[in-house]
C-alpha cells in the first residue's frame, strides 16, 4: 500500500531517510536522442540536459525516501540550507514520490551525515 504524501515540514524532515546511491552521476547536454539510462531529462531553451550515470562523474545522488507532497513547503529550503551551511553544493530534482539531491561526489558522505542529523533532530 502506498502511503499518502507528507506535506508538513516536520513530518517531511523526520521521514527523509536519505539513501546514497553508489553510482557516480553527471549532468550532460545532448543534441541527439536522450540517453537510455538517463535519470532525468530537462528541456531548456539552450537544449536538452540529462542526468546520467557516468564513471568518473562529479556528482553523487542522495534520495530522500519520504513521499513528500508536491505542494509541501520547506523541505528543499531546509535540506539545501543545511548543506549550504557546510559549503556543499546541492542540485535538487523533485520526482512524484521523492526528492533527489545531487551533491559533489567528494562530499557525499559528509552530505549524507548532515541530512541524517537533520532528519534525526525532528
C-alpha positions in Angstrom: 0.0 0.0 0.0 1.3 3.4 -0.9 1.4 5.9 1.9 -0.2 9.3 1.5 2.3 12.1 0.7 3.6 14.1 3.7 3.1 17.8 3.5 4.1 19.2 6.8 7.8 20.2 7.2 8.4 18.4 10.4 7.0 15.2 9.0 9.0 15.5 5.8 12.2 16.1 7.6 11.6 13.3 10.2 10.8 10.9 7.4 13.6 11.8 5.0 15.6 8.5 5.5 18.3 9.7 3.0 19.8 7.0 0.8 23.1 7.4 -1.0 23.3 5.8 -4.5 26.6 4.1 -5.1 26.8 5.3 -8.7 28.5 8.5 -9.9 26.4 10.9 -11.9 27.0 13.7 -14.5 24.9 16.5 -16.0 25.4 16.4 -19.7 24.0 18.1 -22.8 22.7 16.0 -25.6 21.7 17.0 -29.1 20.6 13.6 -30.1 18.2 11.0 -28.7 18.1 11.1 -24.9 20.4 8.5 -23.3 18.5 5.4 -22.4 20.0 5.3 -18.9 19.2 8.9 -18.1 17.8 9.5 -14.6 16.2 12.8 -15.7 15.8 15.0 -18.8 15.4 18.7 -18.6 14.4 20.6 -21.7 15.8 24.1 -21.6 15.8 26.9 -24.2 19.5 26.1 -24.8 19.0 22.4 -25.4 18.3 19.0 -23.7 20.2 18.3 -20.5 20.3 14.8 -19.0 21.5 13.4 -15.7 23.2 10.1 -16.4 25.3 7.6 -14.6 28.9 8.1 -15.6 32.1 6.6 -14.4 34.1 9.5 -13.1 31.0 11.7 -12.9 31.3 14.5 -10.4 28.0 14.1 -8.5 26.5 11.6 -6.0 22.7 11.2 -5.8 21.0 11.1 -2.4 17.4 10.2 -2.4 15.1 11.4 0.3 12.8 8.4 0.9 9.9 10.3 2.4 7.0 10.6 0.0 6.9 14.4 0.1 3.8 16.1 -1.2 4.4 18.2 -4.3 2.8 21.1 -2.6 4.7 20.6 0.7 6.6 23.8 1.7 10.1 24.0 3.1 11.8 20.6 2.5 14.0 21.9 -0.3 14.9 25.0 1.6 15.7 23.0 4.8 18.0 20.4 3.1 19.7 22.8 0.8 20.2 25.3 3.6 21.8 22.7 5.9 24.1 21.6 3.1 24.9 25.2 2.1 25.8 26.0 5.7 28.6 23.3 5.3 29.6 24.7 1.9 28.1 21.8 0.0 26.5 22.5 -3.4 23.1 20.8 -3.9 21.1 20.4 -7.1 17.6 19.2 -6.3 15.4 17.2 -8.7 11.8 16.6 -7.5 10.1 13.4 -8.6 6.5 12.4 -7.9 7.4 10.4 -4.9 10.8 11.5 -3.8 13.3 14.4 -3.9 16.8 13.6 -5.3 19.8 15.6 -4.3 22.9 15.8 -6.4 25.9 16.7 -4.4 29.7 16.8 -5.2 31.0 13.2 -5.3 33.9 14.0 -2.9 31.5 15.4 -0.3 28.8 12.7 -0.5 29.5 11.1 2.9 29.5 14.4 4.7 26.3 15.4 2.9 24.6 12.2 3.9 25.6 12.6 7.5 24.3 16.2 7.6 20.9 15.0 6.2 20.7 12.2 8.7 21.4 14.6 11.6 18.7 17.0 10.2 16.2 14.2 10.0 17.0 12.8 13.5 16.7 16.2 15.0 13.0 16.3 14.3 
